[in-house]
Amino acid sequence: MLVKHAGWQPLLANVVGWLIAFGVSFSGHSRWTFRDHGVALGRSARRFFAVSASGFAINEATYALFLHWSGLRYDLVLALVLIAVAGGTYLVSRHWAFNRRPER
């Protein structure tokens, strides 16, 4: 919407989208997806931020490369990248960010 209706550049709109998605994702994962995780809120928030920021960096870099080299529409490229990164983010969140096992 920011690109199509507000004239924003795709990469800048992607940053704003990520910031909004971080808050929504953390709330949803903490309350529903991993509701029995038993990890302190601050610890899981820090870990999830690290997972999310890493995923976003991979997302942004991949998005930029595909926008530049593929010739595909920006929205199609974004959809493909988001699907790929979301799977990895879920797995790392499940096995690390919301994992209650004590650290070694």
N, C-alpha and C positions, 0 to 999 in steps of 0.2 A: 504494500500500500504506500509506503514512504517513497518508493522508487516511482511507481506508476502515477500516484496522485499528488505527491509533494515535490517530485523532481529531484529527489536525493540520489546520490551516487550509490550503486548497489553495495559496495563494501562498507560505507558509512552506515547505511540502513541496517546492514548485517550486525554491526556493533550494537546498535540500539536494540535490535531484536534479541541479541544474546543477553544483554543486561536485564531485559524484562523476563526472558525465559529462565534465567538463573533463579530469580526469586520464586517464580511459579514452580519450576522443577524441584527446587529444594523443598519447598513446602509440601508438594505432592508426594515426593519420594519419602520424606520424613514421616508424613502422616499416614500414607496409604501403602505405597509400594513396599517399603521396608519398615512398616509400622512396629514390628516386634524386634527391631534391631538392638535396642537397649544401649545405644551409644549416646554419650552426653551430647546435647544439642550443639554446643560450641565446637566440640571435636569433629562431629559429623559435618557441621557447616564449613569448617576450615578444609577438611578433606574433600568435601564435595566441591568447594570453590576451586581447589587445585585440579580436580578432575574436570570440572566444567571449563576452567580457563585453558587447560591443556587441549581439551576437545575443541574449544573455540579457536585456539591458535591453529590447530590442524585444519579445522573447518575453513578459517579465513584464508590460509595459505593455499589450500586445495581449491577453494572457490576462486581465488585470484588467478591461479594457474589455468583452471578450466575456462574462466571467462576470457582470458587472454588467448589461449591456444585452441579451444574447441570450436568456436564459432556458433555454439548453441545459444539459445535464449537464456538470459540471466535467471529466470524463474525455474527453468528446467534444470540448469546446472545446480542451483541452490537446493532444489528438491533431492537430487541425486546425492549431493554431498551431505545433506542433513541426515538422510536415511543411513548412509554408511557410518557417519560419526556417532549417531545416536546409539547404534548397536554396541559400539566399543565403549561409549560412556556408561551405558547401562551395566555392562559386565564389570567395569572397574568400580563403579559405585557399589554394586552388589558385593563384590569380593574385597573391597578395601574401605571406601568412604563410610559405609554403613555396616561394617563388619565389627562385631563386638568382641571377637577373639583378642586376647591381650597381645601386645606387640612383643617381639623377642628382643 
